């Protein structure tokens, strides 16, 4: 028998996954070297071997969800990549001021043509709110409006959007609520398109790091930014949020969350998708705000990210022929694996999505949240 095949077969059986089976979540092996590669390099080996065409599955999302639910990771030997990821997380600041811009460019500067086709009409690149929505466009507008209502926006207020992306929330708040918005992002491609998309609104888009912003605002918000801050910078990030908001203001952070605290980052995601990224636990975030800010509300709607990612993947597949000359087959498999494996992680509830409302400490009225 091929080296490693029997071991992999036994592990997959724990998740009810078969090699060369007929069900959508089963794995079809195209190169027998995949078994040793996965056993040796775990998450990195699984993702890279898919990118290289060594295996396929009709439903990677469901396959990943089953692997996570069966806790297959705990039954594998710790890989050198995972050890290195842990050590880097402990010893270095991978989201320092110098590195942060470079990390952002790796992902967000790959091409606006891709994101314009994959995302909704407002280009919101974060979890949508599907409570009463049936389409991606409607669900993303519902998310943007939910944030605005939680922030209790009123006409004439000022708002800072940290990590504004292509200007989805920035533009929505200015258009629908009459707020004067400053949006910041370190990615040049995002700055150019965000400025174009919000040019008729009371919006200023800056290419800047949150550590370099000045001024005070009625509201401070970030959507999908904390995942790029890094565990060594959480205190600094929340301290800056506090410094940038007025004493009677409100802060909202929309962030992917981990079910447990770890300094290790998935090696495949770190190498190919979000270098230097770190998914925080609630414990890490509450520790960072302690004695700095009041936590007024925590809202978890992580399961909606599964649906959001599947909608993005459907758009990606549908529109890829329009942009395929700009990329290659390996990129297509990489992006497919990224979207579907993330959907599986949210489906297995290994990842969460929190909206956290905070404000400065002091004698303030009761905060009434909305859903």
C-alpha positions in Angstrom: 0.0 0.0 0.0 1.1 3.6 -0.7 3.0 5.0 2.3 0.6 6.8 4.7 -2.6 5.9 2.8 -3.8 3.5 5.5 -3.3 6.1 8.3 -5.0 8.8 6.3 -7.9 6.5 5.4 -8.4 5.7 9.1 -8.4 9.3 10.1 -10.8 10.3 7.3 -13.2 7.5 8.4 -13.6 9.2 11.8 -15.1 12.1 9.8 -17.1 9.9 7.5 -15.0 10.8 4.5 -13.9 8.2 2.0 -11.0 8.2 -0.5 -12.4 8.1 -4.0 -15.9 7.8 -2.7 -19.1 8.9 -4.4 -20.5 11.4 -1.9 -19.9 15.1 -2.5 -17.6 15.5 0.5 -15.5 12.5 -0.3 -11.9 13.0 -1.5 -10.7 12.0 -5.0 -7.0 11.4 -5.0 -5.0 12.2 -8.2 -1.5 11.9 -6.8 -0.6 9.2 -4.3 2.1 11.4 -2.7 -0.7 13.4 -1.0 -0.9 11.0 2.0 2.7 11.6 3.1 2.5 15.3 2.4 -0.6 15.8 4.5 0.7 13.6 7.4 4.0 15.6 7.4 2.7 19.1 6.9 -0.9 18.9 8.1 -2.9 22.1 7.2 -0.2 23.4 4.9 0.2 20.1 3.2 -3.6 19.7 2.7 -4.0 23.2 1.1 -0.9 23.1 -1.0 -1.6 19.6 -2.4 -5.0 20.8 -3.4 -3.4 23.8 -5.1 -1.1 21.4 -7.0 -4.0 19.3 -8.1 -3.2 16.2 -6.1 -6.7 15.8 -4.8 -10.2 17.3 -5.3 -13.6 17.2 -3.7 -17.0 18.3 -4.9 -17.8 19.9 -1.6 -14.6 21.1 0.1 -16.7 23.2 2.5 -18.5 20.1 3.9 -15.3 18.1 3.9 -13.5 20.7 6.0 -16.5 21.0 8.4 -16.5 17.2 8.9 -12.7 17.1 9.6 -13.1 19.9 12.2 -16.1 18.4 13.9 -14.2 15.1 14.2 -11.2 17.0 15.7 -8.8 15.3 13.2 -6.1 17.9 14.0 -5.6 16.6 17.5 -4.8 13.2 16.1 -1.9 14.4 13.9 1.7 15.0 14.8 2.5 18.7 15.2 4.1 20.0 12.0 7.3 22.1 11.8 5.2 24.9 10.2 2.8 24.9 13.2 5.7 25.1 15.7 7.2 27.9 13.7 3.9 29.7 13.6 3.6 29.5 17.4 7.1 30.7 18.0 6.7 33.7 15.7 3.5 34.5 17.4 5.2 34.5 20.8 8.5 36.2 19.8 7.8 38.7 17.1 5.2 41.4 16.3 4.1 40.5 12.8 1.8 43.5 12.5 4.3 46.1 13.5 3.9 49.5 11.8 6.6 48.6 9.3 5.1 45.2 8.4 1.3 46.0 8.5 1.2 47.8 5.2 3.1 45.0 3.4 0.8 42.3 4.9 -2.3 44.2 3.7 -0.9 44.6 0.2 -0.4 40.9 -0.1 -4.1 40.3 0.0 -5.9 43.5 -0.9 -3.8 44.6 -3.8 -4.1 41.4 -5.8 -6.7 43.0 -8.1 -9.9 45.0 -7.7 -11.3 43.2 -10.7 -11.5 40.0 -8.6 -13.2 41.7 -5.6 -15.6 43.7 -7.8 -17.0 40.4 -9.2 -17.0 38.4 -6.0 -18.5 40.8 -3.6 -21.9 42.6 -3.4 -22.7 45.9 -5.2 -21.3 47.9 -2.2 -18.1 45.7 -2.0 -18.5 44.7 1.7 -15.7 42.1 2.4 -17.0 40.9 5.7 -19.8 38.7 7.1 -23.3 39.7 5.9 -26.4 39.8 8.1 -28.9 37.3 6.7 -31.6 37.6 9.4 -34.3 38.8 7.0 -32.3 38.9 3.8 -32.5 36.5 0.8 -29.7 37.9 -1.4 -26.1 38.9 -0.8 -26.8 42.5 -1.7 -29.7 42.7 0.8 -27.7 40.9 3.5 -24.8 43.2 3.2 -27.0 46.3 3.3 -28.6 44.8 6.4 -25.2 44.4 8.0 -24.2 48.0 7.2 -27.5 49.3 8.6 -27.2 47.2 11.7 -23.8 48.7 12.4 -25.1 52.2 11.9 -28.1 51.6 14.2 -25.8 50.1 16.9 -23.7 53.2 16.6 -26.8 55.4 16.9 -25.7 57.6 14.1 -27.2 61.0 13.6 -26.9 63.5 10.8 -23.8 65.7 11.2 -21.8 63.3 13.3 -18.2 62.4 12.5 -17.1 58.8 12.2 -13.7 57.1 11.7 -13.8 53.8 9.8 -10.6 51.9 10.6 -9.8 49.5 7.7 -12.5 50.9 5.4 -11.8 48.6 2.5 -13.4 49.8 -0.7 -15.7 52.1 1.2 -18.8 50.0 1.8 -19.6 51.2 5.3 -18.0 54.6 4.8 -20.2 55.3 1.8 -23.3 53.8 3.4 -23.1 55.8 6.6 -22.5 59.1 4.7 -25.3 58.4 2.2 -28.0 57.0 4.5 -27.3 58.7 7.8 -25.7 62.0 6.7 -22.5 61.3 8.7 -19.1 62.9 7.8 -16.8 59.9 7.5 -13.0 59.4 7.4 -12.0 56.0 6.2 -8.4 54.6 6.4 -6.7 51.6 4.9 -3.1 50.8 4.3 -3.8 49.2 0.8 -3.3 51.5 -2.1 -5.6 49.6 -4.4 -8.4 50.0 -1.9 -7.8 53.7 -1.4 -8.0 54.4 -5.2 -11.3 52.5 -5.7 -12.8 53.7 -2.4 -12.2 57.3 -3.3 -13.8 56.7 -6.7 -16.9 55.0 -5.2 -17.5 57.7 -2.5 -16.4 60.8 -4.4 -19.9 62.4 -4.3 -20.3 61.9 -0.6 -19.0 63.6 2.6 -16.2 61.1 2.8 -12.4 61.3 3.1 -10.3 58.2 2.3 -6.7 58.1 3.6 -3.9 55.6 3.1 -2.9 55.3 6.7 -2.3 53.0 9.7 -4.5 53.3 12.7 -1.5 54.1 14.8 -0.9 57.3 12.8 -4.4 58.8 12.8 -5.1 62.0 14.7 -8.3 63.9 15.7 -11.4 62.9 17.6 -14.7 61.5 16.3 -18.2 61.0 17.5 -18.0 57.3 16.4 -15.1 54.9 15.7 -15.7 51.6 13.9 -13.8 48.8 12.3 -15.2 45.9 10.2 -12.8 43.0 9.6 -9.8 44.9 10.8 -9.0 43.4 14.2 -8.0 40.1 12.5 -5.0 42.1 11.0 -4.0 43.8 14.2 -2.1 41.0 15.9 -2.2 39.8 19.5 0.8 42.0 20.5 -1.1 45.1 19.4 -4.5 44.7 20.9 -3.9 47.0 23.8 -2.5 49.6 21.4 -5.5 49.2 19.1 -8.1 49.7 21.8 -6.1 52.5 23.4 -6.1 54.3 20.0 -9.9 53.6 19.7 -10.4 55.3 23.0 -8.1 58.3 22.1 -9.9 58.8 18.8 -13.5 58.8 20.1 -15.1 61.6 22.0 -15.9 61.0 25.8 -19.6 60.4 25.0 -19.0 58.5 21.8 -19.4 54.9 20.7 -17.1 52.3 19.2 -18.0 49.2 17.3 -15.6 46.4 16.2 -16.8 43.7 13.8 -14.4 40.8 14.1 -13.9 37.1 13.3 -13.3 35.2 16.6 -11.7 32.0 17.8 -13.2 29.6 20.3 -9.9 29.4 22.2 -6.8 31.4 22.6 -3.7 30.4 20.6 -0.6 32.2 19.3 -0.4 29.8 16.3 -1.9 30.8 13.0 -3.0 28.3 10.3 0.2 27.9 8.3 -1.6 27.7 4.9 -3.7 30.8 5.5 -0.7 32.7 6.8 1.4 31.8 3.8 -1.1 32.4 1.0 -4.0 34.5 2.2 -3.5 36.7 5.3 0.2 36.9 6.3 0.6 38.1 9.9 -3.1 37.6 10.6 -4.4 36.4 13.9 -7.9 35.4 14.9 -8.5 36.6 18.5 -10.4 34.9 21.2 -13.0 36.8 23.3 -10.6 36.4 26.3 -7.8 38.2 24.4 -10.1 41.1 23.4 -11.7 41.6 26.9 -8.3 41.5 28.5 -7.1 44.2 26.1 -10.0 46.6 26.9 -9.9 46.0 30.7 -9.7 49.3 32.6 -9.9 51.2 29.2 -13.4 50.8 27.8 -16.8 49.5 28.8 -18.1 46.6 26.7 -21.8 47.4 26.1 -22.8 44.6 23.8 -21.5 41.4 22.2 -23.4 40.0 19.3 -22.4 36.7 17.7 -23.7 35.7 14.2 -20.9 33.5 13.1 -23.2 31.0 11.2 -24.0 33.8 8.7 -20.4 33.8 7.6 -20.8 30.3 6.2 -23.6 31.6 4.0 -21.7 34.7 3.0 -18.6 32.7 2.0 -20.7 30.4 -0.1 -22.3 33.4 -1.9 -18.8 34.8 -2.6 -17.7 31.5 -3.9 -20.7 31.2 -6.3 -19.9 34.7 -7.6 -16.2 33.9 -7.9 -16.9 30.8 -10.0 -19.6 32.5 -12.1 -17.4 35.5 -13.0 -14.0 34.0 -13.1 -14.0 33.5 -16.9 -14.1 37.3 -17.2 -10.8 37.7 -15.3 -9.0 34.4 -15.8 -6.4 36.0 -18.1 -5.2 38.0 -15.0 -4.6 34.9 -12.9 -3.6 31.2 -13.3 -5.1 27.8 -12.5 -3.1 27.5 -9.3 -4.6 30.8 -8.1 -8.1 29.6 -9.0 -7.6 26.5 -6.8 -6.0 28.6 -4.0 -8.9 31.0 -3.9 -11.5 28.2 -4.1 -9.8 26.4 -1.2 -9.7 29.7 0.8 -13.4 30.5 0.4 -14.7 26.9 0.9 -12.4 25.9 3.7 -13.4 29.1 5.6 -17.1 28.3 5.0 -16.5 24.8 6.5 -14.7 26.3 9.6 -17.7 28.6 10.3 -20.1 25.7 9.7 -18.3 23.6 12.3 -18.5 26.7 14.6 -14.7 26.7 14.9 -14.9 30.4 14.0 -17.3 33.0 15.2 -18.2 36.5 14.2 -18.7 39.1 16.9 -19.9 42.7 16.8 -18.7 44.4 20.0 -19.9 47.8 21.0 -17.7 49.7 23.5 -17.4 53.2 24.9 -15.2 55.2 27.2 -15.7 54.7 30.9 -17.7 57.3 32.8 -21.2 58.3 33.9 -23.1 57.5 30.7 -26.8 56.4 30.1 -27.8 52.8 29.6 -26.9 51.5 26.1 -29.8 49.8 24.2 -28.5 47.6 21.5 -30.4 46.4 18.4 -30.6 43.2 16.3 
